[in-house]
Amino acid sequence: MILAAGMSSRMRKEDASLTDPSLVHQANNLPKCMIGLGKNGKPFLDYLLHNAAKGGVEEVLLVLNPADAFTQEYYTQQLAKNQAFPLQILFARQYIPEGRTKPLGTSDAILQALSQHPAWQEGRFIVCNSDNIYPIKVFEKLYQTTRNAMIAFDASAYSTERVRNCAIVQTDAHGFLNDLIEKPTDEEWAHITATMPYIGISWNIFALNAPEVMPFLEDTPLHPIRQERELPVSIRRMAQTLPQSIKAIPMPDLVPDLTSKADIADIQQFLDQNFMF
């Protein structure tokens, strides 16, 4: 399940570092996962789907914004031409509740997708963001495991500033998730660096057993400021309610992140170095 229903508000902010008129137009008008990048201008999402397929995934459920008239049409055409990696691609929409202008968060996105595809409520699924390119071996690890699991990416691959804007993965002695510490304070960061020989961060990719996680998705409270139900909160509540229910798998790899126009140059360089299509 790939979460692609966000509003891409940070991508639409002006940034003088992006000067290519075509990319500026796409960044301002398309879902950010559909911006054409790489040697042949393929949608960013293509590279994520390629790695998912190479990692063993056979079926993908794209969760889209109701206002997105582009993504489903594009992949429907790719499916008709047998050019979908090969993957079976399904679609769901995260509808916005009356009285709101933005979706209700990532936990809500998963619940809406599961309600629209009841067969997915019966087993395990991998869920991830649409604006990250996760390595093939990440999908392999999560696809092959039989338990709830997540990836704890090695924080040493990133700047301290970037790490502290992520969720720190706190585990027990056996590698099971105890807590996700979102954007740690100075005091929390000092404790983390003093007590954790391996600092792992979450890039929001999980393998989840649907019947186990659904009650926690449903009970996730609204964030007091953003007023959204967020998946990391659901995950930490599950880990604390059901100890040793989510295995944290260490992984050293860097995960490219497409958040704003300022990220596009680095993404282009990464794609040129790592993908041939």
N, C-alpha and C positions, 0 to 999 in steps of 0.2 A: 504494500500500500504506500503510495507516494503522495504526500500532502502538498498540494499545489493550488490551494484556494485562497492564499493570502492576497492582500491588496497591493503589494510591491511598493508601498509608499516611500521607503527609503531609496529605492531604485529611481524613482521619479524626481528626486531632488536634483537641482542643477549642480553640475560638477565640471569645472573647466578642464579637468584632466582628460575628459573624453571629447575628442574633436571630430571623430568620424561621423558625418551627418546621418548615415544609415543606421549606425549603432545608437546614436542619440535618439533617433525617431523610434527605433524598436524598444529601447529602454523606457521611453516615455509612454508607449502605447500597448506593448504586449506584456503578458505575464513574464516575469523575469526568466523563468525556466525555458521560455521559448525564444529568447534572443539568439540570433544566429551567430555562432562563434566557431573558431577553429579554421582549418585550412579551406574547408568548403562551405563555411557558414551554416553548419548544422545547428539545430536548436540545442541549447545547453542540456536539455533533458535527454537528448539522444545519447550523450556520453554516459549519463547515469544508467539509462536503460541497457546500454551495451555492457557495462560492467555487471549489472544485475543478472543479465542473461548468461554471461560467462561464468558467474558465480553459482549457477544452478537454478536460478529463478525461472519459472515457466509461465506464470500468470501474474499480471500487474493490474492493480486497481488504482487509477488516477483519480484523486479527489480534487475537483475543480470548483472555482467560483461560478455561481450562476451567470454572471455577466461575461464570462470567458467564452467568446464565440469562435475562438481560433484553435485551441489545443485539441479538442475532441475531433474536429474536422480534419486537422492535420494527421492525427494518428489513425483515424478511420481510413483515410486515403492510403497511408503507409501499410495498413493491414491488408487492404484490397490488392495492393501491389506485392504482397509477401515481402515487405521490406521493414519488418518490425523486429528484427534481430536473431532469431524468431521468438516472439512472445505473444501470448494471448493478452490483449489489453482490454480491460473493462473500465467503465467510467461511473463516477458518482459525483453528486453536487453537494456542496456545503451551503445550504440555504441560510439566509440571514434572517433572524427573528424580526418580527414587526417591531418598529420603534428603534432599531439599530441601523447603523450605516456600515458596520464592519462585521465579519464573521465572529462567532462566539469562542474561537480558540481551537487549538489542535485536538484536545480531548473530544470536543464536540464534533470536529471534522471526522474523527475515527468512528464515533457512534453513528453519525449520519450515514457514512459509507457502509457500515455493517448493517444498518437497517435497510439500506437499498439493495444489499447483496446478502441475503440471509445465509447462504451456504458458507460464507466467510465467518459466521458466528460459531461454527462447529469445531474449528481446529486452530492451528498456529498460523501466524502471519508475521512477516517482517514489515515494519513501518519506518519510514524515513522522510527527511525533508526533500524538496525538489530543487533546492538551490545549493546542494553539496554534491560533489562527485566522490562517492565512497569507493575505495579500492575493491577489486574483484575478490580478494581473499576475505574481506569483511563479509560480503554476501555468502561466500563459501562457509565461513565459520558459523554464521547465524542460521544458514539453511540446513547445515548438517547437525546442529545441536537439537536435542529433543526437549529442552527446558526453556523457560523464560530466560532471556539473556540480553545483554547490551554490550557495546564496545566502549572501553575506557582508553581513549587515545592518549598517547604519551605527551604530556604537556611540554616536555623539553624541546619539542619541534616548533614551538610557538613563542612569541614574545610574552613577557609577564603580563603586559596590558591586555593582550588578546585572551590569555588564559583566565584572567580575572573577570572577563566579560562572559565567561562560559560557566557551566555547572561542573563543579569538582565532584568526582566520583569517590565516595568514601565507602570502603568495604570492610568486612570482617576478616578474620585471620584465614578464612577459607576462600576468599575472593567473591563472596556474595555481597550484593549492594546493601549498605546500611542507610545511606543518605545521599542526596544530591544537593550540594551547597551552591546555590545560585549567586553569582557575582559576590564572592566573599568580601567581607569588610577587612580593614587593615588587621584587626585583632584575629579574625578567622584565618586570614592568609598567613599570619605569623605562626599560628598553631599548625596549619596545614604543612608549611615548609619545615617546621621543626619535628613533626611526628610522622609524616608520610614519605617513606623512601621512594615510592613511585607515585607520582601525581598524575592521575588520569582525568581526562575531561570528556564530557559527553557532547557528541555532535548529533544527538537525537536520532539514533538508529537503534531499534530494539526488535527482538524476536519475542512475540507474546502469544500466550495461549488465550484465545478469545474468551472462553467462558470464565477464566480466572480474572482477566483484566477488566471486563465490561462493568462489573459493579463499582470498581474504583473510578472508571471514566465517568460513570453516571453520578457519583457522589462528589466529584471534584468541585470545590468551591470556586467562586469567581475571584480572580485576582483583585485586590482592593483598589488598585489604580487603573490597570488596563481593562478590568471588567471582562476578562476572558477566562475560559477553563483551559488550563495549559497542561500538556502531556507530562512534562517533568514533575509537576505536582502530583498527578495521578500515579506516576511511577514510584515516587518516594513514599507516598501513602501506602501503596501496595507492599513495598519492601519493608516498611516498618510494621505493618499489620500482619504480614506473612513472612516472618524471618526466613532467610535463605531461600527465597522464592525466585530471585533474579540473579543470575550469574553475571559478573562483570569480567569481560575478556580483554586483557591488555593488548594493545595494538600500537606499533610505533609509527604508523604511516601518517603523512600529512593529508588533510582533507581540504581541497579547495572550496572556498565559500563565496558565492555570488550574492552579495547583499546590496551593494550600491554601484554606481557608475565607476567609482574609484577602484573597484575590484576587477574590472574588465580586462585591463592590460595584463595583470598577473594571470588571470584565467586563460587569456589567449596564449601566453607563453607556455603555461602548463599543458594546454591542449596540443600545441605544436610539438612539444617534446614527447608526449605520451600517447598520442592517437594518430593513426594513419589515415583515417577517413574524414 
